[in-house]
């Protein structure tokens, strides 16, 4: 006998300002309980040490998670000079020490080398899979393995402040898959000073910023009330960078049934003249999203139907 999943059908995004010390999975569980939601998932893992934005997708919004994870992210982190750790953050064991402390001019000189598309080796304690197993699981068993470099985009990297002789704070804007722990580690190596992250905060994820966020404590306090629902963002909030196409109700119903909609007729060509073949679009009807669809062959085909 199949067990029915408990909870209500809640659809949309809620952006949590994650506190330090919690895993992303635990945050998802607390949000589900707070909103009594049937289905939830997150839009990009944050380390337990980190604070900041963790977008939570509820219900039909889980079908748009991939678009948030592909979006740019922004971070603010503080690193400590003079110590490298096994995890590249303050939770690991110190594995190397050094006495050198770079000044602002030296730091500024090496930062351009980390801008653009770069090769970056993920931390040993990371979620990267090796032969089907997570790197952090292998590291905990002291298995012998090596992680190869991956291409990542660092769009912006700025020194914000030298807080004291041992600490410096940076701000970063980057693409998918970039590890701030690796960036801090590598900056330290470039300056001949072992380094690791002691403070990490994510300040933006895709279309979401700190102004969208609510703390877990505030959400728990609101409970299942209408006030909690006021913090729920619409499903399409995750799709700001995707072109929208308005459909008639008849066209929308075709997509809902999994059928393609053609715009080959001359009367309809103007509606899609700005779309390129292969483009993903958000099909809308009466102000509500109907489906994520692909434009090809002069028409659109549903990729993910949104049951709203």
C-alpha positions as CSV (number, residue, x, y, z in Angstrom):
1,X,0.0,0.0,0.0
2,X,1.4,3.4,-1.1
3,X,1.8,5.9,1.7
4,X,0.3,9.4,1.0
5,X,2.8,12.2,1.5
6,X,1.6,14.4,4.3
7,X,1.2,18.1,4.0
8,X,-0.6,20.7,1.8
9,X,0.0,21.6,-1.8
10,X,2.1,24.7,-1.4
11,X,3.7,26.1,-4.6
12,X,6.4,28.8,-4.8
13,X,9.8,29.9,-3.5
14,X,10.7,30.9,0.0
15,X,14.2,32.3,0.5
16,X,15.8,31.4,3.9
17,X,18.6,33.3,5.5
18,X,20.4,30.2,6.7
19,X,22.1,30.3,10.1
20,X,25.5,28.7,10.6
21,X,25.6,25.2,11.9
22,X,22.7,23.7,9.9
23,X,22.9,21.6,6.8
24,X,20.8,22.6,3.8
25,X,18.8,19.4,4.1
26,X,17.8,20.2,7.7
27,X,16.7,23.7,6.6
28,X,14.5,22.2,3.9
29,X,12.9,19.9,6.6
30,X,12.2,22.9,8.9
31,X,10.6,24.9,6.1
32,X,8.4,22.0,5.1
33,X,7.2,21.6,8.7
34,X,6.7,25.4,9.2
35,X,4.5,25.7,6.0
36,X,3.0,22.2,6.2
37,X,4.2,21.7,2.6
38,X,3.9,18.4,0.8
39,X,7.0,18.8,-1.3
40,X,10.2,20.9,-1.0
41,X,13.8,21.1,-2.3
42,X,16.6,23.6,-2.2
43,X,18.2,25.6,-5.0
44,X,21.9,25.1,-4.2
45,X,23.7,23.6,-1.2
46,X,25.3,25.8,1.5
47,X,28.0,24.3,3.8
48,X,26.9,24.0,7.4
49,X,29.5,26.7,8.3
50,X,28.0,29.1,5.9
51,X,25.2,31.6,6.4
52,X,23.0,33.4,3.9
53,X,20.6,32.7,1.0
54,X,19.2,29.3,0.6
55,X,16.2,29.4,-1.8
56,X,13.6,26.6,-1.0
57,X,11.4,25.4,-3.8
58,X,7.9,24.2,-2.8
59,X,5.5,22.1,-4.8
60,X,5.6,22.9,-8.5
61,X,8.5,25.3,-8.0
62,X,10.8,22.2,-7.6
63,X,10.5,21.8,-11.4
64,X,12.4,25.1,-11.7
65,X,15.3,24.4,-9.3
66,X,17.7,23.7,-12.2
67,X,17.3,27.3,-13.4
68,X,18.2,28.7,-10.0
69,X,21.2,26.4,-9.7
70,X,22.5,27.5,-13.1
71,X,22.3,31.2,-12.1
72,X,25.1,33.5,-10.8
73,X,25.8,33.6,-7.1
74,X,27.4,36.2,-4.8
75,X,29.4,35.6,-1.6
76,X,31.3,37.4,1.1
77,X,34.0,35.5,2.9
78,X,36.7,36.1,5.4
79,X,39.9,34.0,5.3
80,X,42.6,33.4,7.8
81,X,46.2,33.7,6.7
82,X,48.9,31.4,8.1
83,X,46.9,28.1,8.4
84,X,45.6,25.6,5.9
85,X,43.1,23.0,7.0
86,X,41.9,19.6,5.8
87,X,38.5,21.0,4.8
88,X,39.7,24.5,3.7
89,X,37.5,26.0,6.4
90,X,37.5,26.4,10.2
91,X,35.9,22.9,10.7
92,X,39.0,21.0,9.6
93,X,42.3,20.1,11.2
94,X,45.2,22.4,10.7
95,X,47.6,20.7,8.2
96,X,50.0,23.5,7.4
97,X,51.1,26.7,9.0
98,X,53.1,29.7,7.9
99,X,54.3,33.0,9.2
100,X,53.9,35.2,6.1
101,X,51.1,37.8,6.1
102,X,50.4,39.6,2.8
103,X,49.6,43.3,2.6
104,X,46.8,44.8,0.5
105,X,49.0,45.6,-2.5
106,X,50.2,42.0,-2.7
107,X,46.7,40.7,-2.4
108,X,45.4,43.0,-5.1
109,X,48.2,42.0,-7.4
110,X,47.2,38.3,-7.5
111,X,43.4,38.7,-7.7
112,X,43.2,39.2,-11.5
113,X,44.6,35.7,-11.9
114,X,41.4,34.3,-10.5
115,X,39.0,36.3,-12.7
116,X,37.2,34.8,-15.7
117,X,36.9,31.1,-16.6
118,X,39.5,29.3,-14.4
119,X,40.5,25.8,-13.5
120,X,39.6,25.1,-9.9
121,X,40.2,21.9,-7.8
122,X,37.3,21.3,-5.4
123,X,38.0,20.9,-1.7
124,X,38.8,17.3,-0.6
125,X,35.7,17.5,1.6
126,X,33.1,18.3,-1.0
127,X,30.0,16.8,-2.6
128,X,31.9,16.0,-5.9
129,X,31.3,12.3,-6.9
130,X,34.1,9.9,-7.5
131,X,33.0,6.5,-8.9
132,X,29.6,7.1,-7.4
133,X,30.7,8.2,-3.9
134,X,30.9,11.7,-2.5
135,X,34.4,13.0,-2.0
136,X,33.7,13.9,1.7
137,X,32.7,10.3,2.4
138,X,35.9,9.0,0.9
139,X,37.9,11.6,2.8
140,X,36.4,10.5,6.1
141,X,37.5,7.0,5.5
142,X,41.0,8.3,4.7
143,X,40.8,6.7,1.2
144,X,43.5,7.7,-1.3
145,X,42.0,9.7,-4.1
146,X,42.6,12.9,-6.1
147,X,40.2,15.5,-7.4
148,X,40.8,16.9,-10.9
149,X,40.3,20.6,-11.8
150,X,37.0,21.9,-13.1
151,X,36.2,25.0,-15.2
152,X,34.4,27.6,-13.2
153,X,33.5,31.3,-13.7
154,X,34.7,34.0,-11.3
155,X,33.0,37.2,-12.6
156,X,34.1,39.5,-9.8
157,X,36.6,39.2,-6.9
158,X,37.3,42.1,-4.7
159,X,39.3,42.7,-1.5
160,X,36.9,44.4,0.9
161,X,39.1,44.9,3.9
162,X,42.2,43.7,5.8
163,X,40.5,43.1,9.2
164,X,43.7,42.5,11.1
165,X,47.1,40.9,10.4
166,X,45.5,37.4,10.2
167,X,42.2,38.1,8.4
168,X,41.0,39.5,5.1
169,X,37.5,39.8,3.7
170,X,36.5,39.4,0.0
171,X,33.4,39.7,-2.1
172,X,32.8,37.4,-5.1
173,X,30.3,36.9,-7.9
174,X,30.6,33.6,-9.7
175,X,29.0,30.9,-11.8
176,X,27.8,27.5,-11.0
177,X,30.1,25.0,-9.2
178,X,32.7,27.5,-7.9
179,X,33.9,26.7,-4.4
180,X,34.8,29.7,-2.1
181,X,36.9,27.3,0.1
182,X,39.0,26.5,-2.9
183,X,39.3,30.1,-3.9
184,X,40.5,31.1,-0.4
185,X,42.9,28.2,-0.4
186,X,44.4,29.1,-3.8
187,X,44.7,32.8,-3.0
188,X,46.7,31.8,0.0
189,X,49.0,29.6,-2.0
190,X,49.6,32.4,-4.6
191,X,50.8,34.6,-1.7
192,X,52.9,31.9,0.0
193,X,50.6,32.0,3.0
194,X,48.4,28.9,3.9
195,X,44.8,30.1,4.2
196,X,41.3,28.9,5.0
197,X,37.8,30.3,5.3
198,X,36.5,31.3,8.7
199,X,33.3,33.2,7.7
200,X,31.2,32.5,4.6
201,X,28.0,34.2,3.6
202,X,26.0,33.9,0.3
203,X,24.3,37.2,-0.6
204,X,22.6,36.3,-3.9
205,X,21.5,33.3,-5.8
206,X,20.2,33.7,-9.4
207,X,17.3,36.2,-9.2
208,X,17.1,36.1,-5.4
209,X,18.8,38.7,-3.1
210,X,18.9,39.4,0.6
211,X,15.8,41.6,0.4
212,X,13.8,38.4,-0.4
213,X,15.0,36.5,2.6
214,X,13.4,35.5,5.9
215,X,15.2,33.9,8.9
216,X,14.2,30.4,10.0
217,X,13.3,31.7,13.4
218,X,10.9,34.2,11.9
219,X,9.3,31.6,9.7
220,X,8.9,29.2,12.7
221,X,7.3,32.0,14.7
222,X,4.8,32.7,11.9
223,X,3.9,29.0,11.6
224,X,1.0,28.1,9.3
225,X,-0.5,31.6,9.4
226,X,-1.4,33.7,6.4
227,X,1.6,36.0,7.3
228,X,4.0,33.1,6.5
229,X,2.4,32.8,3.0
230,X,3.2,36.5,2.4
231,X,6.9,35.5,2.2
232,X,6.2,32.9,-0.5
233,X,7.4,34.1,-4.0
234,X,5.7,32.8,-7.1
235,X,7.0,29.8,-9.1
236,X,8.1,32.1,-11.9
237,X,10.3,34.1,-9.6
238,X,13.0,31.6,-10.5
239,X,12.7,32.3,-14.2
240,X,13.5,36.0,-14.5
241,X,16.2,35.3,-17.1
242,X,14.0,33.2,-19.3
243,X,11.8,34.8,-22.0
244,X,8.1,34.6,-21.3
245,X,5.5,33.9,-24.0
246,X,1.8,34.7,-23.5
247,X,-0.6,32.0,-24.8
248,X,-4.3,31.8,-25.3
249,X,-6.2,29.4,-23.1
250,X,-6.6,27.0,-26.0
251,X,-2.8,27.0,-26.6
252,X,-2.1,26.6,-22.9
253,X,-4.4,23.6,-22.7
254,X,-2.4,22.0,-25.5
255,X,0.8,22.3,-23.5
256,X,-0.9,21.0,-20.4
257,X,-1.8,17.9,-22.3
258,X,1.8,17.5,-23.5
259,X,1.1,18.7,-27.0
260,X,3.2,21.1,-29.1
261,X,1.9,24.5,-30.2
262,X,2.7,25.7,-33.7
263,X,3.4,29.4,-34.6
264,X,4.1,28.7,-38.2
265,X,1.0,30.6,-39.4
266,X,1.8,34.1,-40.6
267,X,-0.6,35.6,-38.1
268,X,1.5,34.1,-35.2
269,X,5.0,34.7,-36.5
270,X,5.3,38.1,-34.9
271,X,4.7,36.6,-31.4
272,X,7.9,34.5,-31.6
273,X,10.2,36.6,-33.9
274,X,12.6,37.3,-31.0
275,X,13.0,33.7,-30.0
276,X,15.9,31.6,-31.3
277,X,15.7,27.9,-32.1
278,X,16.4,25.8,-29.0
279,X,15.5,28.6,-26.6
280,X,13.7,27.7,-23.3
281,X,10.7,29.9,-22.6
282,X,8.2,30.2,-19.8
283,X,4.7,29.8,-21.3
284,X,2.2,32.0,-19.5
285,X,-1.6,32.2,-19.7
286,X,-3.8,34.7,-17.8
287,X,-0.8,35.8,-15.8
288,X,0.2,32.3,-14.6
289,X,3.0,30.0,-15.7
290,X,1.8,27.0,-17.7
291,X,5.0,25.2,-18.6
292,X,8.7,25.4,-19.4
293,X,8.9,24.8,-23.1
294,X,11.4,24.7,-25.9
295,X,11.1,26.7,-29.1
296,X,12.0,24.7,-32.2
297,X,10.7,24.1,-35.7
298,X,8.5,27.2,-35.5
299,X,6.6,26.1,-32.4
300,X,7.0,25.2,-28.7
301,X,7.1,21.8,-27.0
302,X,6.5,21.4,-23.3
303,X,9.5,20.4,-21.2
304,X,8.0,20.6,-17.7
305,X,4.3,21.3,-17.3
306,X,3.5,23.3,-14.2
307,X,0.2,22.3,-12.5
308,X,-0.9,25.5,-11.0
